[in-house]
Amino acid sequence: MPTGIASPAGGPRTADPVLSVRGLKVDFGGEGRSVPVVRGVDFDVYPNEVLCIVGESGSGKSVTSLAVTGLLSETARVSGSIRLCGIDVTTAAPETLRTMRGSDVGFIFQDPTTTLNPVLTVGRQITEGEVAHGRLKKANAHARAAELLREVDIADPEGRAGQYPHQFSGGMRQRAVIAMAMAGQPKLIIADEPTTALDVTVQAQVLAVLARRQAEMGSAVILITHDLGVVAEVADRVAVMYGGRIVETAPVADIFEAPRHPYTRALLRSIPRIDTSDSRLDPIPGQPPIPGHLPKGCAFQPRCAVGRDRPLCAAEDPVLRAIGENRQSACHYAEELPVTPLPAEPRIHADAALARPEPLLVVDGLKVHFPVKTGVLRRTTGWVKAVDGVSLSVNPGETVSLVGESGCGKTTTGRAIMGLIRATGGSIRFGGKSIRDLDRGAMRAARRQMQYVFQDPYASLNPVLSVEDIVAEPLRIHGIYDEMGGARRIAELFDMVGLSRTMLTRLPSEFSGGQKQRIGIARALALQPKLLILDEPVAALDVSIQAQVINLLQDLQRELGLAYLFIAHNLSVVRHVSDRVAVMYLGRIVEESSRDGLYDLPVHPYTQSLLSAAPVPDPAVRDTRRRIVLEGEIPNPASPPSGCTFHPRCFRATEICSAKAPAFDRYLDFSTRTACHHAGPLEGQRNVFAPRAMEVAS
């Protein structure tokens, strides 16, 4: 990237870059079997700038960031130039790199659980670097840790500094890692997927803290993410990586308004959007290339709609070249691409599911309470009310989604319906018959009609069985393998989920994440169920693979008449797939409505907060869209607040909210039901994604 590139605000750069990378290559393995993972990357990052690096898994994003900080393993061979704050990282001595990492650069890793040492207090870990480099005395470490925790909005920082990571929630752990990364006031902050595993409300808190601390220190930021909504919210510039190279780079507005590489266009087409009416997603065909087995010519050519049949693309790898002011593209035909992404096809909705008179699943007052046992005798001293009075229904052919923050009881509700967790109260009726508290044999028979698809495709498949045996397992358990056609039925299921029959004998380790999830779906369909409970089925997938699985689920629902209970925290995906949406908070449903009713006119303050926190993939609205950032953490379900459980975090709470729990009733003459004493729209706005819609009346 030329050092004279204009800043996002306009005008030439006046400062030198904090980081300058030229011709970066990273290979793994020894001589004769070297695998190129990064294949010639150039970019600069300047003070007060946020550069977002995006791309599918395996594109080289994280390896590039680790190379920049000299953290790659000894098996990596790094070439090219990396200058960070005047230090040549590729030739610097280990002690020089150690000093640099302690002062000039801060790294925020994806998983705060594995970043933090479980046997050391959080405060000690936050100040460990400053103490080791002699910038802080041990006697002052606790006070400094409390100061840093206060700066990232951790309540009771003095007390929290002495606690261990397991005593922090996921969002608090990530904020503690941010405090650790910024303790030395670094000139460069590298954040590798810092919000991937977080709920939208916690994600908003973490991004707000990161942005505030960056602005205070004037640091440069490299943010690695696959969430294009986050990119639109925070980026100044974007670098799109594919097959170990940057294939397009430009200011964020230009990337979203007029992408100039087919891969960038394809990524934007494949994401579900929370701010628009529904449409069928347009996934990228095929799989990302495997390092070491790249196609000749352009690495994207086998999946590219533009260059798939063009000889030049198959023969020659395009260079990253300037195609206008402040932007570059590695495409032979960049100037020929349409200015804006093509519109997607309309989605085919379920057939009048709301009008069906007989629901398939009816849950009424469901409770799941877990005992709290203490003391030597393990006596029950309290109850964790994980689910505390949930009522919902799912009609044939309908998708009902459960949304809410982690810990609200979504997954526990799904597992209790399946009988995987014992309910302690309420009723569960499926097909007009009660299925709560059935004995083992009767529950097994009931499960033929409803199946569960788990979130993690890696953990849900037996690693020592072939995928044919995994998909056949339900048929054998129910003794109907031969009755259902045996091997022929398994082959048909593979066809149904878009997998080749030639893969039947392979082990799960030989499949990608998206393929593993398709195998899980095939297994769930083996018994020809009427209902699928889908627990975060696309949360672990890249956006392009996510689009393939979402389209597959919609096609299967239309062809087989399936009903879905869809559990998720990604509000964009939920808007795309749902007919109705129920919002959970601390074990209860606080609002339920049709999809469009809930997204266009939410009336519960918690729903409004969730929607306002969800990132919108449109840089044009990020400066005009107001947000409601919830204060504090979700209360402990073992000791919930009195009255309305949301009132300690609610911007509308009054005295009655702490004294009396609201009933779950219909809101006015709408189809919406809500549990709130002060339910109502925000500022008279119908669409919460309109500019300034998130401004709350005083």
N, C-alpha and C positions, 0 to 999 in steps of 0.2 A: 504494500500500500504506500503510495507516495506520501512523503512527510508533509507536503504542502496541501493535503486534502482539506477541504473546507470543514469547519466544525458543524455540528447539527444545528447550531443557532445561526449559522451563516458566517461568512468571512473566513480568512485563512487562519491556520493554526499559528499561534504565537509561542507555544511552548514545545519543547522536545517531547517525544513520546516517552512514557514510563517504560513501555515494553516495545521492542522492535524485533520481529521474527522474520528471517529471510531464508528461503530454501530449506525449511526444516523437513528432515526425513527421519523416520524411526523404523528400524527393522528389528524383528525378534528372531531368535534362533542363531545357530552357528553357520559357518561357511558351508555352502552347498545346499542349505535348506532354510535360507533366510526368507522371512515373511514380511513384506512391506505393509506397514499399518498406517503410516503417515507418509505421503508421497510428494513432498514439495509444497510447504505452506508458507505464505507470506502475509503478515498483517502487522499493524501498529495499534497501540492503545495509548490514549492521551489522558492527562489529568482531568478529573471531573467527567469522564466519559464512561458509558456502559456499552460494552460490546457483547452482544449475545451470539453464541455459537450454537447452531441448531443442526439437526440431522438425525437419521435413524441410528439405532444401536449398531455399533461396528463401523461407524463412519470415521472414527479417529478423534472425536471431540475430547474425551477424557485423557487419551494418550498424549494429545497435544498439550493439555494443561499440565500434566505431570512432567512432561519434558521441559516445559518452561521453568518449573521449579526444581528441576534436577532430582525428581523423586522416582524416576523409573528404575526398574530392577536391573541387575547386572547383565541380564540376558538381552537387554535392549542396546542397540547400536544407534546413536544419535549423531546426525551430521547436519550441517547448515549453521546459521548464526542465530543466537538468542541473546539479546542484550537487554538486561533488566536493571534499571537504575544505574547504568554505566558498567555493569558487570557482565562479562561474557560467560554465560552459564555453561556452555559446552566445554570450556577449557579451565574453569575455575577449580581451585583446590577444594576438598571436602570441607575444611574449616571455613573457607570463604562462603561457600554455599550455606553452611549452617548459620553463620552470622546473618547472611542475607535473608534466609527464611525466618529468622527471629525478629527482623526489624523492617525489611522492605516489602515483604509479601505475606499475606494472610490467606489461608486456604480453608474454605468451608466445604466439607464433604457431604455427599448425598445422605448418608444414614447417620444421624447423630448418636444412635444407640451404639454403633460400632466405633464411632469416633472417640467417645468418652470411655475412660477406664472405669469399669464398674466397682473397683475396690478403692478408688480415690475419691475424695470429696470434689464436688464441682468447683468450689472456690480454688482449691489447690491446682486443679488442672488449668483453670483460666489464667492463673498468674505464673504457671510453671516456666513458661518461656522467658518472661521478664526476669524471674529470679535466676534462671540458668545463665542468662546473658549479663548478669550483674547490674541491671537497671532498676532492680527493686530488692529491698532487704526483706528477709523472711518475716521479720517482725511486723512489717507493714503489708504483708501479702493479703491477709484476710480483709483488711479495710479496702485495699485496692480491688479485690475480687467483688466485694459488695458494691463498690462504686461502678464497676463495669456491668454488673448485673442490673443495677438501677438504670443505667444508660440504655439497656435493651428491654426495659419495661417489665422486669421481674419483680413481683410484689414481695415484700419482706426480704430484701436482698441480703441483709446481715444474717438472717436465719437460713436462707436458702444456700448461702455460700458454704455452710457447713454440712449440707445434705449430699446424698449420693445420687448418681444419675437415675436410678430406678424410682426415686422419689419425685422426679420431674415428669410432667406430661411430654408428649412428643414435640409440641410446639415450644415448650419451655426449654427442652434439651437443644432444639435447633437455635433458639435465641442465645443460649449459653455458649454454643459453638461459635456463633457470630461474635459474641463478646470476646471469646478466646482469640479468634482470628484478628480482631481489631485492637487487641491489648497493646501491641507495639506501635499503633498508629501507622499501618503499612501504606506504602504508596500504591500498591496493587493488591486488589482483593480478587481471588478466584473462587467462584461459587459453582460447584458441580452438582447440578440438580438439587438445589437446597430446599425445594418445596414439593418434590415429587410425591412423597408419602403423606403430605399434610392435607387436612381439610381446607376448604376455601376460606373460612374465617381465620384459621391459624396462618394459612398462606398469606393472607392480606396483612396480618400483623407482622409476620417475618419480613415480607418485602418492604413494609413501611419502615421497620427498624433498620433494615439494610440501607434503604435509600437515605434515611436521616443521618446515619453514621457516615455514609459515604460523602454526603454533602458537607458535613461538619469538617471532615478531614481532607476533602478535595482529592480523594483517591480515584484511581482508575479501577474499573470493575470488568472482569470477564465472567459472564454468566452463561453457563452451559445448561441447556434445557431442551426438552422436546415439546413443551407447552407453548404453543404459538400465541395463546392469550396472554401469558406472562410476558412474552417477548414484546407484544404490542403495548403493554402497560409500561415497561421499564426501559426498553432499549433506546440508545441513540443510533447505533449502527448494528447491522446484522451480518454475520458470515455464515453461509449455508455450506455444510460439509457433506460430501458423498464419496465413498470409496477412497478415503484417506486424503482427499484434496478439498480445498475451498472451491466451490463451483459458482458461487455468486456472492458478492458483498456490495452493500449499498446502505444509505440511511434507511431507518426503519419504515418511514412513510412510503418510500419508493418501493421497498420490498413488498409491502402489502397492496399498494395501489397498482403497480405495474411490474410484476416479477419478470426477469429477463433470462431465466433458465428454466427449462421444462421441469426439472426436479422441484424447484421452488414453487412453480405453479401447481404441480401435483400435490405437494405437501399442503398448500393452502386449500386445495379442492377437497382434501381427504378429512378435514377436521369438522366435527359437529360444532355449530355455533349457538351460543346461548341467546344472542340478540336478534335472531331472524326466525322467520317461519320455517317449518321443517322441510327438508328435502332429502332425497336419497344421496348418500355419500358416494364419492367417486374415488375409490381406493386406487393406490398405485399397484399395477399388476406385478406379480412375481415377488421375489425376495431380494433384500439388499445383497450385494456381492460379498463373497468371503475373501478376506485378505489372503493373498497367495494364489487365488484362482480368479483374478480379475479378467474380464473379457478384453480382447484386443480392441484398440480404439477407445472410444468414450466409454467409461465404466457404466454410465446410465443408459447406453444405447439399447440393451435388450428390453428395458422397461419403458422406453421413451416413445410417446405418441408422435413426436416430431421426427426423430432420427431412426426409428426402428427399421425403415426400408431404404435408408440413404447410405450409399457406399462410403461416403466420406466419414460418416460417424462410426461405421464399423471398422474403418482402417486407421484412422488418425485420432489420437487423443487431443482434444482442443486445449489450448493454453488459456490461462486466466488473463483476459485482456480488457482494457478500458472500452466501454461502450457508451460513454457519456460522462458528464461531470459527476464525480464522486462515486461512481459505481463501476463494477467489473463483473464479467461473466465468462465462464469457461464453456461456451457453446458455439458451434460453427454457425448456427442460425439464430443467434440471439436477437438480431435486428428484425427478424421475420415473425417473431412471436406476437400474438395479439396483445394489445396494451393492457387489457384487464382479463382476469380469469373468466372462463366460460361459465354460464349458469349451470347449476346442477339440475338433475331430473326431479320432478315432484315425487314426494313419497306417497305410496299407496297406504292409506290408513286402514286400521281394522274395521270390520263391518259392524258399525253401530253397536259397539260392545256395551255402551252404557244403557241401551234400550232392552237388553236381554233380561227377561223376567226372573230367571233362576240362576243365581250366582254359582260358580263352580266351587269356590272356597269362601267360607264365611268365618271370620275370627271375631269373637265378641268378648271383651273384657279380659284379654289374655294377660296373665301375670307370670313372670319368672323371677322368683326371689331366691338368692343364694345365701346360706347362713354364714355369719361371721363368727368363727370359733376362736377363743382366746384361752390362755392359761394352760397349765399342765394337763388338766382334765378335758381340755378342748370343748368347753361349754359354749353353747350358742349365746352370744351377747348382742347380736343385732342381725340385720338382714340387708343385703345389697339388692335393691329393687331395680334389676337390670331392665325388666319390662314390667310396667305397672298400669295395666288397663288399656291395652291396645285393641281397637276394633277396626276391622277393615274387611273388604270383600274383593274378590277377583272374578270377573265374568269370563265365560269361554271366549277365546280369541282376543282377549284384552291384555294390555300391559299396564300393570300398576307398579309404580316405583316408590320405594322407601328411601328417603334422603335424610341427611343430618350429619352432625359432626361425629367423629370417632367416639365411641363410648355411649352413644345415645340409645343403643339397643336394637339397631337394625338387624345385624347378623344373628343375635340371640332370638329375635322374633322369627326369622327364617328357619333357624335350626329347631326351634320349638314346634313350628308347624310340621316339620319333617319328622318329629319325634326323636331327633338327635339329642335334644335337651328336654328334660321333663318339665312340663308346665306346672305351676303351683296354683293356678286359678284361671277362671274363664273357660270358654268353650272354643273348640276348633271343629268345624264341620266341612267335610269334603264330599261333593256329590250328594248332598242332603243327609249324610250320615256322620255321626260324631266319631272322630278319630283320636280324641284326647284320651290318654291313659289306656290305650289298647295293649293287650299282651303282645309278646314279641312276635308270635306267628301272625296275628291279625294285623299288626303294624307293618310287617313285611309285605303282606298282601296289599295293604293300602298304598304302599310306596310304589307299587307297579304303575299307579296312575299319576304319581308326581315324583320328580327327580331333582337333584341338586347339582348345580355347576359351581365349583369352588373358584375363589379368586386366584389362587396361585396354581397355574398349570404345571409348574415344576414339582410341587409337593403333593399334588393330588393324583399323580400317576405312579404306579409301582415301577421302580427303576429296573427290576430284574425280570419283568414280563414283557413279551412282545406286545406291540400295540393291538394286535389281533386278539390276544388273550385278554387284554385290559378291556376292550370293548365287548368281548363275549362274556365277561365275568357276570354281569347282571342276569343274562339269560341262563347261565349255569346255576347261579344261586337260586333262581326261581324254578329250576328244573324244566325249562322250556326251550333249551338250545335247539334240539331237533325239531320241535314243533314250530319254531319261528324260522326254520330254514338253515340254521347253523352257519357255515362259512359263507353261504350265499347272502344271508342277511347281513353279516358283518361287511361284506364287500359293498352291498347296497348302501349301508350307512356311510362308508368312506366316500362313495360317490355323492351322497347327499350333502356331506360337509365339505366337499371340494378337495378331497385328498385322493392321491393315486392308489389304486389297488396294489401296485408294486411295492408300497411301503408297509404292507401288513406285517411282515416278519421283522421289522426293525424294532429297536429298543427306544424308549422315550428320549434318551440322551442324543439320539440322532436327528431330533426335530427341533425347529425353532420354537420360540414362545407362542407365536400365533398358531403354528401347526399343533402344538400341544393342547392349546385351548380348543381347537377343532376336534381333537381326539376326545377331550372331555365332554364336548357337546354330543359327539357320536355315541359315547357310552351312555349319556343321559337319555338319548333317544331310542336306545336299543329295545326298551320295554314298551314302546309306543305310548308314552305318558300323555296326559291331558294338560298338566301344569309343570313348568320348569321354574324352580327358584334359582335365580341367577345372582350370585353374591360377588359383586365387583368383577364381572367376567372379562372386562377389558382394561382394568386398572394397571396391569403390569406390562401393557403392550405399547409399542411405538404407535404414533398417530396413524400411519399408513396401514399397519397391520390391524389396528383397532377398527379402522373403517371397514376392512374386509370382514371381520368378525361381526360387527354390527349389522352390515348388510346381510350376512348369512343368517343371523338370528331373525331378521325381519322377513327374509324369504321363507324360512322354515315355518314361521308363524302363519304366514299367508297360505302356504301349501298344506300344512298339517292341522291348521286350526288350533294351534297351541295357545295357552294362556301363560303369561309370564308374571312372576313377582320379581321385580328388578331392584336389587339393592345396590346403591352406588352413592358416592359423594361427588362425582363429576357432574355438575349441573348442566353442562352443555350436552353430554351424552344423554342424560335423563330427559331433557327437552326433546331430543331427537327421537327417542324410542317410545315415549310414554303416551298412554291415553289418559290416565289419571296419576296424580302425584300426592303422596302423603309425607308430611314433614314431621320427623321425630325429634324430640328433645327430652333427654333424661328419662327415657323409658315410656314416654307418652307421645301420641300423635297430637300436634298442636294446630295443624292445618291440613285440610285435604280438599282437593278441587280437581277439575279437569286440567289437563296440561296447560292449555292456553289461558284458562282462568287464573291459574296460580302464577304463571310467569308474567302475564300482562297486568294483573291486579291482585298482588298479594296483600293480605290484610293483617296477618300476624307479624308483630315486630321481629320475631326470630326469622321468619321466612324472608322478610324484607332485608334483614341483615345478611343472610346467606346469599341472596341474589345480588346484593350490592357488592359483595366481596368477590364474586366470580369474575375472573378476567375476561375481557371482551377482545377478540382478535381484530381490533381496529384502532390504530394509533391516533386517528382523528378525534376520538372521543375521550382520550385518557385525561386531557387537561380540563374538560368540562363536566365530566361525570363525577358526582359526589358519592362518597362511600360511607357506610355505617360500619365502623370498626368496633367489634364487641370488646368490652373490657373484661379482663379476668379469664379464668378457666371454667370449664364445665364443673359444677359442684359434684361432690362425692355422692354417688347414688346410695351409699350406706347411711348418709345423713343429709338428705335433700332439704332445701330451704322450705319454710312453711309457705302456705298459700300457693301462688303460682311459682313453680320451680324456676322460671326464667326471670323473675323479677329482679334478682341482684345484678343482672347484666342488661336489663331492658331500659331503653331510652324513654319509654312512656310510663314507667311504673309509678303508681301512687300508693297511698296507704292501704287501699283495699287489696292491692295485689299481694302484699305480704301477709294479709290476714285471711284471705279466702281463695281457695282454688277455683278457677273459672271452669264452668261446664263446657263440654265439647258439643256445641250447638251450631245450627245453620246460621250463616251470616246474612242478615236481612232476607231478601228474597232470592239470593244467589244460590248456585249449586254448591258453593263453598261451605265447608264446616270448619269451625275454628274454636280454640280454647283460649280466649283472651277477654279481659274486662274492657279493653280499649281498642278493639279491632277496628281497622279502617285503613284506607289507602294513604299513601304519602303525598302530601302537597297537591292533591287533586290530580296527580299524574296517572295516566292509564298504563303507560309502558315504563317500567322501572329502568329500562336501559336507555331512555332518552337522556340528553344532557341535563344535568342539574337535578335529575329525578331523585337523587339520593340525599338531597338536602332535607333535613328533618326540622319541622316547625318547632319553635321554642314553646 
